[in-house]
């Protein structure tokens, strides 16, 4: 579900895409907000990107991850 938050799909559309009910999607999204200490969708996406859980939209890389060579 976290990966679909930046798409700006509605909760209903996210639920449908993942084969879940709207209620289940809302619950999962609420848990994501709580774990990221976010009050809204945009804040959750920003915090997830900072933590390396989502790719940066400009570079496609995960900000919190280091290249291990």
MDAnalysis code that builds the backbone (N, CA, C; Angstrom):
import MDAnalysis as mda
import numpy as np

u = mda.Universe.empty(207, n_residues=69, atom_resindex=np.repeat(np.arange(69), 3), trajectory=True)
u.add_TopologyAttr("name", ["N", "CA", "C"] * 69)
u.add_TopologyAttr("resid", np.arange(1, 70))
u.add_TopologyAttr("resname", ["UNK", "UNK", "UNK", "UNK", "UNK", "UNK", "UNK", "UNK", "UNK", "UNK", "UNK", "UNK", "UNK", "UNK", "UNK", "UNK", "UNK", "UNK", "UNK", "UNK", "UNK", "UNK", "UNK", "UNK", "UNK", "UNK", "UNK", "UNK", "UNK", "UNK", "UNK", "UNK", "UNK", "UNK", "UNK", "UNK", "UNK", "UNK", "UNK", "UNK", "UNK", "UNK", "UNK", "UNK", "UNK", "UNK", "UNK", "UNK", "UNK", "UNK", "UNK", "UNK", "UNK", "UNK", "UNK", "UNK", "UNK", "UNK", "UNK", "UNK", "UNK", "UNK", "UNK", "UNK", "UNK", "UNK", "UNK", "UNK", "UNK"])
u.atoms.positions = np.array([
    [0.813, -1.187, 0.000],
    [0.000, 0.000, 0.000],
    [0.860, 1.256, 0.000],
    [1.971, 1.194, 0.719],
    [2.854, 2.361, 0.779],
    [3.295, 2.785, -0.621],
    [3.600, 1.831, -1.462],
    [4.070, 2.143, -2.815],
    [3.013, 2.867, -3.643],
    [1.747, 2.717, -3.299],
    [0.674, 3.360, -4.065],
    [0.290, 4.734, -3.525],
    [0.765, 5.097, -2.350],
    [0.410, 6.406, -1.802],
    [0.870, 7.573, -2.681],
    [2.058, 7.551, -3.265],
    [2.468, 8.686, -4.100],
    [1.693, 8.819, -5.420],
    [0.917, 7.804, -5.784],
    [0.195, 7.848, -7.053],
    [-1.033, 8.746, -7.013],
    [-1.454, 9.137, -5.837],
    [-2.647, 9.964, -5.638],
    [-3.932, 9.243, -6.024],
    [-3.875, 7.910, -6.085],
    [-5.099, 7.145, -6.265],
    [-5.947, 7.312, -5.020],
    [-7.249, 7.195, -5.173],
    [-8.124, 7.224, -4.010],
    [-7.927, 5.953, -3.198],
    [-8.388, 5.975, -1.965],
    [-8.314, 4.781, -1.123],
    [-9.084, 3.647, -1.796],
    [-10.211, 3.981, -2.387],
    [-11.015, 2.982, -3.077],
    [-10.244, 2.361, -4.240],
    [-9.546, 3.176, -5.002],
    [-8.774, 2.679, -6.142],
    [-7.593, 1.825, -5.688],
    [-6.951, 2.224, -4.598],
    [-5.845, 1.430, -4.044],
    [-6.370, 0.067, -3.608],
    [-7.486, 0.079, -2.902],
    [-8.087, -1.173, -2.435],
    [-8.424, -2.079, -3.615],
    [-9.032, -1.512, -4.626],
    [-9.417, -2.297, -5.807],
    [-8.195, -2.882, -6.496],
    [-7.154, -2.064, -6.653],
    [-5.940, -2.518, -7.332],
    [-5.275, -3.672, -6.581],
    [-5.386, -3.660, -5.250],
    [-4.740, -4.690, -4.438],
    [-5.683, -5.826, -4.055],
    [-6.919, -5.742, -4.508],
    [-7.877, -6.795, -4.206],
    [-8.292, -6.823, -2.743],
    [-8.388, -5.665, -2.140],
    [-8.774, -5.535, -0.733],
    [-10.042, -4.693, -0.643],
    [-10.669, -4.698, 0.513],
    [-11.826, -3.840, 0.721],
    [-11.354, -2.429, 1.046],
    [-12.250, -1.471, 0.889],
    [-11.936, -0.087, 1.218],
    [-11.561, 0.016, 2.697],
    [-12.289, -0.704, 3.536],
    [-12.036, -0.675, 4.972],
    [-10.641, -1.195, 5.306],
    [-10.236, -2.283, 4.674],
    [-8.900, -2.843, 4.905],
    [-7.833, -1.861, 4.443],
    [-8.032, -1.249, 3.284],
    [-7.069, -0.272, 2.775],
    [-6.949, 0.911, 3.732],
    [-8.078, 1.414, 4.222],
    [-8.053, 2.537, 5.161],
    [-7.284, 2.177, 6.424],
    [-7.501, 0.972, 6.921],
    [-6.802, 0.530, 8.129],
    [-5.302, 0.444, 7.894],
    [-4.898, -0.159, 6.787],
    [-3.464, -0.277, 6.483],
    [-2.827, 1.101, 6.312],
    [-3.512, 1.988, 5.631],
    [-2.978, 3.334, 5.413],
    [-2.869, 4.083, 6.738],
    [-3.846, 3.923, 7.607],
    [-3.782, 4.550, 8.934],
    [-2.577, 4.024, 9.714],
    [-2.301, 2.731, 9.602],
    [-1.133, 2.154, 10.281],
    [0.170, 2.704, 9.697],
    [0.197, 2.896, 8.391],
    [1.376, 3.486, 7.746],
    [1.611, 4.890, 8.286],
    [0.548, 5.698, 8.354],
    [0.672, 7.066, 8.891],
    [1.231, 7.033, 10.307],
    [0.700, 6.120, 11.127],
    [1.125, 6.039, 12.526],
    [2.591, 5.637, 12.627],
    [2.996, 4.642, 11.861],
    [4.389, 4.179, 11.921],
    [5.368, 5.238, 11.445],
    [4.924, 6.065, 10.496],
    [5.789, 7.124, 9.969],
    [5.602, 8.442, 10.726],
    [4.730, 8.430, 11.736],
    [4.409, 9.632, 12.513],
    [3.987, 10.765, 11.582],
    [3.080, 10.436, 10.683],
    [2.617, 11.398, 9.684],
    [1.137, 11.703, 9.897],
    [0.766, 12.932, 9.636],
    [-0.615, 13.344, 9.806],
    [-1.427, 13.345, 8.531],
    [-0.748, 13.200, 7.395],
    [-1.452, 13.206, 6.117],
    [-0.656, 12.401, 5.088],
    [-1.262, 12.199, 3.957],
    [-0.663, 11.373, 2.909],
    [0.659, 11.944, 2.405],
    [0.691, 13.221, 2.146],
    [1.913, 13.852, 1.648],
    [3.066, 13.734, 2.624],
    [2.766, 13.914, 3.898],
    [3.790, 13.786, 4.934],
    [4.275, 12.344, 5.034],
    [3.362, 11.397, 4.912],
    [3.738, 9.983, 4.959],
    [4.662, 9.638, 3.800],
    [4.351, 10.127, 2.622],
    [5.183, 9.874, 1.440],
    [6.563, 10.498, 1.632],
    [6.607, 11.730, 2.115],
    [7.892, 12.403, 2.325],
    [8.743, 11.651, 3.346],
    [8.130, 11.236, 4.440],
    [8.884, 10.512, 5.477],
    [9.342, 9.142, 4.983],
    [8.510, 8.498, 4.191],
    [8.901, 7.196, 3.630],
    [10.079, 7.362, 2.682],
    [10.085, 8.432, 1.914],
    [11.227, 8.691, 1.015],
    [12.487, 8.983, 1.812],
    [12.354, 9.775, 2.877],
    [13.510, 10.094, 3.723],
    [14.089, 8.829, 4.359],
    [13.221, 7.893, 4.686],
    [13.650, 6.648, 5.322],
    [14.142, 5.614, 4.314],
    [14.046, 5.934, 3.030],
    [14.498, 5.007, 2.011],
    [13.498, 3.921, 1.693],
    [12.252, 4.120, 2.093],
    [11.217, 3.124, 1.834],
    [10.552, 3.310, 0.472],
    [10.683, 4.500, -0.088],
    [10.150, 4.805, -1.419],
    [11.238, 5.496, -2.234],
    [11.255, 5.283, -3.545],
    [12.262, 5.954, -4.371],
    [11.978, 7.448, -4.502],
    [13.040, 8.210, -4.681],
    [12.919, 9.636, -4.942],
    [12.329, 9.811, -6.336],
    [11.330, 10.669, -6.510],
    [10.693, 10.797, -7.819],
    [11.624, 11.358, -8.901],
    [12.639, 12.115, -8.493],
    [13.549, 12.720, -9.462],
    [14.641, 11.770, -9.917],
    [15.173, 10.977, -8.985],
    [16.303, 10.126, -9.326],
    [15.934, 8.657, -9.452],
    [14.818, 8.270, -8.828],
    [14.423, 6.873, -8.849],
    [15.185, 6.021, -7.843],
    [16.052, 6.663, -7.054],
    [16.808, 5.918, -6.045],
    [16.209, 6.142, -4.674],
    [16.487, 5.221, -3.775],
    [15.988, 5.342, -2.417],
    [16.987, 6.147, -1.608],
    [16.543, 7.279, -1.081],
    [17.414, 8.230, -0.393],
    [18.118, 7.636, 0.819],
    [17.478, 6.820, 1.570],
    [18.051, 6.286, 2.799],
    [18.992, 5.122, 2.594],
    [19.102, 4.645, 1.375],
    [19.945, 3.478, 1.103],
    [21.284, 3.929, 0.546],
    [22.336, 3.230, 0.969],
    [23.674, 3.513, 0.449],
    [24.057, 2.495, -0.596],
    [24.876, 2.925, -1.534],
    [25.407, 2.007, -2.544],
    [26.535, 1.211, -1.906],
    [26.385, -0.097, -1.861],
    [27.404, -0.953, -1.230],
    [28.272, -1.601, -2.300],
    [29.425, -1.030, -2.542],
    [30.337, -1.576, -3.550],
    [31.560, -2.114, -2.921],
])
